[in-house]
Amino acid sequence: MLDLRPNCECCDRDLPPDTTHAMICTFECTFCADCATQKLGGACPNCGGELVRRPIRPAAKLARFPASTTRVFKPQGCAGATP
């Protein structure tokens, strides 16, 4: 089950579980769509994998399977990235 991390690792923007603006790689590194496209060129700076839109967990399932509250913020990993 996906963590549904609460923020972008680059800019720390909040990414609620129902947003369509969250992008993830296969390791669940999480970025906002702006950072993923404009700063990272669609590739994860941590693993080099493709960034794709994170699916939305149905609201009825969030009560039993809540999103993560652990924030991951690594702006240094995005500073030198170019599209």
Secondary structure in CASP SS format (residue, H / E / C, confidence):
PFRMAT SS
TARGET T0000
AUTHOR 0000-0000-0000
METHOD secondary structure of the structure
MODEL  1
M C 1.00
L C 1.00
D C 1.00
L C 1.00
R C 1.00
P C 1.00
N E 1.00
C C 1.00
E C 1.00
C C 1.00
C C 1.00
D C 1.00
R C 1.00
D E 1.00
L C 1.00
P C 1.00
P C 1.00
D C 1.00
T C 1.00
T C 1.00
H C 1.00
A E 1.00
M E 1.00
I E 1.00
C C 1.00
T C 1.00
F C 1.00
E C 1.00
C C 1.00
T E 1.00
F E 1.00
C E 1.00
A H 1.00
D H 1.00
C H 1.00
A H 1.00
T H 1.00
Q H 1.00
K H 1.00
L C 1.00
G C 1.00
G C 1.00
A E 1.00
C C 1.00
P C 1.00
N C 1.00
C C 1.00
G C 1.00
G C 1.00
E E 1.00
L C 1.00
V E 1.00
R E 1.00
R C 1.00
P C 1.00
I C 1.00
R C 1.00
P C 1.00
A H 1.00
A H 1.00
K H 1.00
L H 1.00
A C 1.00
R C 1.00
F C 1.00
P C 1.00
A C 1.00
S C 1.00
T C 1.00
T C 1.00
R C 1.00
V C 1.00
F C 1.00
K C 1.00
P H 1.00
Q H 1.00
G H 1.00
C C 1.00
A C 1.00
G C 1.00
A C 1.00
T C 1.00
P C 1.00
END
